[in-house]
Amino acid sequence: MSRLGIAWVVLLVGCGQPGDGTTTGGADGDPAAGLAANDALSVYVVNYPLEYFAERIGGEHVDVRSPVPDGVSSASFSPDTDAIAALQSADLILLNGATFAKWVETTALPTTRTFDTSASFSDRYVTVENAVVHSHGPEGEHSHGETAVTTWLDPTLALEQARAIRDALAGARPDARADFDAGYESLAADLQALDERFEEITRDHLDVPLIASSSAFAYLARRYEWNVHTVPVDPDHALDDDGWHDLTHAIEDHAVRHVLWTKSPEGDTAARLESIGVGGIVFSPCTDRPAAGDYLSVMESNAATLVRTFADEP
């Protein structure tokens, strides 16, 4: 049974909505219509993890692009008319689902060429209450909140997204199915190894209480049964008095020694935490293309950070 100490609950979502991965292809129902056999598929993605997965699976058969300009976060990006035109001309558009890229809800995209890569587990989305919650366990206090978007941080869900990408590519280019299968199997082996690595690191530390500074860690915590309590804290801004009160109250309440961050916090937050004996764990969600390395190397770096964090735990 999961030991989530926050109000994370499974969100039941209806099936058959536009872009749920059940679409059949191009404007005439055939995703390969008008494509020469040697043309690379034009594939647009809404975040970097999908870009990495699509490139690993598609290889030379795909030209994977993002509408998000360099230096802009894909989590907050909203396309202009030029970006929308580029998307509408793509052979395939790969969505993350789980409410990532909310602009999709109000943008006219070609439904027969648009695929929601998380549709297969939409009944396992996690909602996060945007408040400090002092409860323990998934059957504890909960309420309706926002859907956590970082599905790809759970390698088992990332694997399902990769499978959806493989199937979408194969639907658009059936003659390359064997290559897509091979790319998928290679990626799947890496994701399964990553899952085993995370589980090995944390299996003996399930009782270690952690503060999560955002909902980014929801799927990780559920997968590996982390004892997590969430206190929304923006690492891009120094804590005000109310934020510091909420954070320290949760730390004292749960005897926390570590705070999970998506990036190093700005200002004096880290120093103030260190002064009360609390360290920071920077676990990058890799939502956008990293300055160095790739999705897998970033996740391996995250794993190494967890090893160092738990090294002095009983």
C-alpha positions in Angstrom: 0.0 0.0 0.0 1.4 3.4 -0.9 2.5 5.7 1.8 1.7 9.0 0.3 1.4 11.6 3.0 -0.5 14.1 0.8 -3.9 14.3 -0.9 -3.0 12.4 -4.0 -5.9 10.4 -5.4 -6.7 8.6 -8.6 -8.7 10.7 -11.0 -11.3 8.8 -13.0 -11.5 10.2 -16.5 -13.9 9.3 -19.2 -12.6 7.7 -22.4 -13.1 8.6 -26.1 -12.2 12.3 -25.9 -10.4 13.9 -28.9 -6.8 12.9 -29.2 -7.1 9.9 -26.9 -4.9 7.7 -29.0 -7.8 6.1 -30.9 -7.6 8.3 -34.0 -6.8 6.7 -37.3 -4.6 9.0 -39.3 -4.4 11.9 -41.8 -7.0 14.2 -43.1 -8.5 11.4 -45.2 -8.2 8.8 -42.4 -4.9 7.4 -43.7 -1.9 8.8 -41.7 0.4 7.8 -44.5 -1.6 9.5 -47.3 0.6 11.7 -49.5 3.9 10.5 -47.9 6.7 9.1 -50.0 8.2 5.9 -48.6 11.5 7.7 -48.0 10.0 10.9 -46.4 10.7 11.3 -42.7 7.5 11.7 -40.7 7.0 15.2 -39.4 6.2 14.6 -35.7 5.4 17.5 -33.3 5.6 17.0 -29.5 4.5 19.1 -26.6 7.5 18.3 -24.3 11.0 17.0 -24.3 10.3 13.5 -22.8 8.0 12.8 -25.8 10.7 14.1 -28.1 13.3 11.8 -26.7 10.9 8.8 -26.8 9.8 9.5 -30.4 13.4 9.9 -31.6 14.5 6.7 -29.9 11.6 4.8 -31.4 11.4 6.5 -34.8 15.1 6.8 -35.7 15.7 7.8 -39.3 12.0 7.6 -40.1 11.0 10.7 -38.1 11.7 14.4 -38.0 10.7 15.3 -34.4 10.1 18.9 -33.6 8.8 21.0 -30.8 6.7 24.2 -31.2 8.3 25.6 -28.1 11.1 28.1 -28.7 14.4 27.7 -27.0 14.5 29.3 -23.5 10.7 28.9 -23.1 9.2 26.4 -20.7 6.9 23.9 -22.4 4.8 23.8 -19.3 3.8 27.4 -19.7 4.1 27.7 -23.5 1.1 28.9 -25.6 1.4 28.7 -29.4 1.1 31.7 -31.7 -0.5 31.5 -35.1 2.7 30.4 -36.8 3.2 27.6 -34.3 -0.4 26.5 -34.7 0.0 26.4 -38.5 3.1 24.3 -38.2 1.3 21.9 -35.9 -1.7 21.6 -38.2 0.6 20.6 -41.1 2.4 17.9 -39.1 2.0 14.2 -40.0 1.6 13.4 -36.3 1.1 15.4 -33.1 2.0 13.7 -29.8 0.3 15.0 -26.7 1.4 14.1 -23.2 -2.2 14.1 -21.7 -2.9 14.5 -18.0 -3.7 18.2 -18.7 -0.1 19.0 -19.8 -0.2 21.7 -22.4 -3.5 23.2 -21.6 -3.5 25.2 -24.8 -4.4 22.0 -26.6 -8.0 22.4 -25.2 -8.6 25.6 -27.0 -6.5 25.0 -30.2 -7.9 23.4 -33.4 -5.7 20.4 -34.1 -6.2 17.7 -36.7 -7.8 15.0 -34.5 -7.0 12.2 -36.9 -3.3 13.0 -36.6 -3.2 13.8 -32.9 -2.4 11.2 -30.3 -2.7 11.4 -26.5 0.2 9.2 -25.3 -1.2 8.7 -21.8 -4.8 7.8 -22.9 -4.2 4.1 -21.9 -3.8 5.1 -18.2 -6.1 8.1 -18.0 -7.9 6.3 -15.1 -4.7 6.4 -13.2 -4.0 10.1 -13.4 -3.2 11.6 -10.0 -4.8 14.8 -8.6 -3.0 16.9 -6.2 -4.6 19.2 -3.6 -2.8 22.6 -3.8 -2.6 23.0 0.0 -0.7 21.7 2.9 -2.3 18.4 3.9 -1.5 16.7 7.2 -2.6 13.2 6.5 -0.9 9.9 5.8 -1.8 7.2 3.2 -3.9 7.2 0.1 -7.1 6.5 2.0 -6.6 9.6 4.1 -8.0 13.1 3.7 -8.4 14.2 0.1 -10.3 16.5 -2.2 -10.5 17.4 -5.9 -7.5 19.2 -7.1 -5.3 19.7 -10.2 -4.1 16.8 -12.3 -0.4 16.1 -11.9 1.2 16.3 -15.3 4.6 14.7 -15.0 3.5 11.2 -16.0 6.9 10.4 -17.6 8.7 10.4 -14.2 7.2 7.0 -13.4 9.1 4.8 -15.8 6.2 2.3 -16.0 3.9 5.0 -17.3 6.7 6.4 -19.5 6.8 2.9 -21.0 3.1 3.0 -21.8 3.6 6.4 -23.4 6.4 5.0 -25.5 4.2 2.1 -26.6 1.5 4.6 -27.7 4.2 6.5 -29.7 5.4 3.3 -31.4 1.8 2.4 -32.4 1.1 6.0 -33.7 4.3 5.9 -35.8 3.5 2.4 -37.1 0.0 3.6 -38.1 1.6 6.4 -40.1 4.4 4.3 -41.6 3.3 0.6 -41.6 6.3 -0.5 -43.7 8.7 0.6 -41.0 6.9 -1.3 -38.2 9.9 -3.6 -37.6 12.2 -0.6 -37.1 9.7 1.0 -34.7 9.4 -2.2 -32.8 13.2 -2.4 -32.4 13.5 1.2 -31.3 10.7 0.7 -28.8 12.3 -2.5 -27.4 15.6 -0.7 -26.9 13.9 2.2 -25.1 11.7 -0.2 -23.1 14.8 -2.0 -21.8 16.3 1.3 -20.5 13.0 2.4 -18.9 12.6 -1.0 -17.2 16.2 -0.7 -15.9 15.5 2.8 -14.6 12.4 1.5 -12.8 14.4 -1.2 -11.1 17.1 1.3 -10.2 14.7 3.7 -8.5 13.0 0.9 -6.7 16.3 -0.5 -5.5 17.4 2.9 -4.2 14.3 3.6 -2.2 12.9 0.2 -1.1 14.8 0.4 2.3 13.8 4.0 2.9 10.1 4.1 2.5 9.6 5.6 6.0 11.9 8.5 5.3 9.6 11.6 5.4 10.0 14.0 2.5 8.6 17.4 1.6 7.6 17.8 -2.1 7.7 21.4 -3.2 5.3 20.7 -6.1 3.1 18.1 -7.7 5.9 17.1 -10.1 6.7 14.2 -7.8 3.2 12.7 -7.5 3.7 9.7 -9.9 7.2 8.9 -8.5 5.8 8.9 -5.0 2.9 6.7 -5.9 5.1 4.2 -7.8 7.8 3.8 -5.2 5.5 4.4 -2.1 7.5 7.4 -0.9 6.4 9.0 2.4 5.8 12.4 0.9 4.0 15.6 2.1 3.5 18.4 -0.4 3.9 22.1 0.3 3.7 24.1 -2.9 6.9 26.3 -3.0 8.0 28.1 -6.1 11.8 27.6 -6.5 12.0 30.7 -8.7 11.1 33.1 -5.9 12.3 33.6 -2.4 9.9 32.4 0.3 7.7 35.0 1.9 6.7 34.8 5.6 3.5 32.7 4.9 5.4 30.3 2.7 8.2 29.8 5.3 5.6 29.3 8.0 3.8 26.5 5.9 7.1 24.9 5.0 8.6 24.8 8.5 5.3 23.7 10.0 5.2 20.7 7.7 8.9 20.0 8.4 8.2 20.0 12.2 5.0 18.1 11.9 6.6 15.2 10.0 10.2 15.4 11.3 11.4 16.0 7.7 15.1 16.2 6.8 14.8 16.6 3.0 12.9 18.8 0.6 12.4 17.7 -3.0 12.9 20.5 -5.6 12.5 20.5 -9.4 15.5 23.0 -9.5 17.7 24.7 -6.9 15.6 27.4 -5.1 16.3 31.0 -5.6 17.2 33.4 -2.7 18.1 32.2 0.7 15.6 29.4 1.0 18.3 26.6 0.8 20.5 28.4 3.5 17.5 28.9 5.8 16.6 25.2 5.5 20.2 24.1 6.1 20.2 26.3 9.3 17.4 24.1 10.7 19.0 20.9 9.6 17.0 20.3 6.4 18.7 19.5 3.1 17.5 19.9 -0.5 17.1 17.2 -3.2 17.1 18.5 -6.7 15.3 16.0 -8.9 14.9 17.3 -12.4 11.6 16.4 -14.2 13.4 17.0 -17.5 10.3 18.6 -18.9 12.5 20.6 -21.4 15.6 19.6 -23.3 18.5 19.6 -20.8 21.6 21.7 -21.4 23.7 18.6 -21.5 22.8 14.9 -21.9 19.3 13.5 -22.5 16.3 12.2 -20.7 18.0 9.0 -19.6 21.2 10.6 -18.4 19.1 13.2 -16.4 17.2 10.3 -14.8 20.4 8.5 -14.0 21.7 11.7 -12.4 18.5 12.0 -10.4 19.0 8.4 -9.2 22.6 9.3 -8.1 21.2 12.2 -6.1 18.8 9.8 -4.3 21.6 7.5 -3.4 23.6 10.4 -1.8 20.5 11.6 0.0 19.7 8.2 1.6 23.3 7.3 2.3 23.2 8.5 5.9 19.6 7.3 6.6 19.2 4.3 8.8 
